[in-house]
Amino acid sequence: MLALYFVPCTLMITGVAAGHPWLFFGFWFVMGIGMTGIGTSVMHDANHGAYSANKKVNTFIGHILTLIGGYVSNWKIQHNILHHTYTNIAGLDEDIDSIRLLRFSPNQPRYWYHRYQYIYAWFFYMIMTLFWMTAKDYIQVFRYKQHDLLVKQKVTLKTAVLRISIAKVFYYSYILVLPLLFSGMPWYFVLAGFLGMHFVAGLFLSCIFQPAHVIGESAFGVPVVTGDQKRMEDSWAVHEVANTSNYAPRSRVLSWFIGGLNYQIEHHLFSNICHVHYRKLAPIVKSITTSFKIPYNVQSNFVLALWAHGKMLKQLGREG
């Protein structure tokens, strides 16, 4: 995955594609695929502490996210703490608390334009990583400061903002400035290639993660209020299974490319275990959930999973 991203990037910067638009844009397309792979396997496992038994190795590999424009501490808060603890709970899981134009839960307000979200949502998926690598980290870090979530990452707001800024300067220096100077292609080709890379990565990443949670079978639990306290209606493990779905369990190629994230149920239950073990864990988890009459959701292939997600987008735009 690293090679899919950095090899074409290096070739492009050194002018290999100068005068060859199709090769030039081909490099950017492959980089988008590589960026997707980094986000779903290498970096993802490491920041869950699952890539290696050595914490220093996980930390080192996890910082590959920095190389592609992200900020590790924010990722860990949004993904490891909020998403993996409060999956599909509106107001807590930022993966479904998106912009107002998108409705990912029946527990979120519905507006007239959501009726068409099953059509336009895919465009917003395409710009997901572009927003992430520009404004999202800054917006998040101030919000996390307000909720005292930076403390768990042992970082101050000042330090976090400084690190984000350094990471962004480094990222845009090699991904835009160097190609503008040395690729031998016009600036508008460079800009178009950069945007195209993010469109590919954003769409692919969204299509990998969204069908795992935003589908008709998900429970979309609501916290139970007891006095001034809130708690989950079910235990954490039951909640995770009820709000997660697997897909394409027989596709070894897909499983390799997306870091085992087609086994989302096993990933949510055992996120600290490397994804290479999910295939063997799946039958055990399914047997146990079945014995306790807990639904174990799985789509037989990736196309059906995407169809289920699209169907849910349409349903959320027209009901409740």
Secondary structure by P-SEA (a helix, b strand, c coil): ccccccaaaaaaaaccccccaaaaaaaaaaaaaaaaaaaccaaaaaaaccccccaaaaaaaaaccccccccaaaaaaacccccccccccccccccccccccccccccccccccccccccaaaaaaaaaaaaaaccaaaaaaaaaaaacccccccccaaaaaaaaaaaaaaaaacccccccccccccaaaaaaaaaaaaaaaaaaaaaacccccccccccbbbbbbcccbbbbcccaaaaaaaabbbcccccaaaaaaaccccaaaaaaacccccccccccaaaaaaaaaaaacccccccccaaaaaaaaaaaaaaaaccc
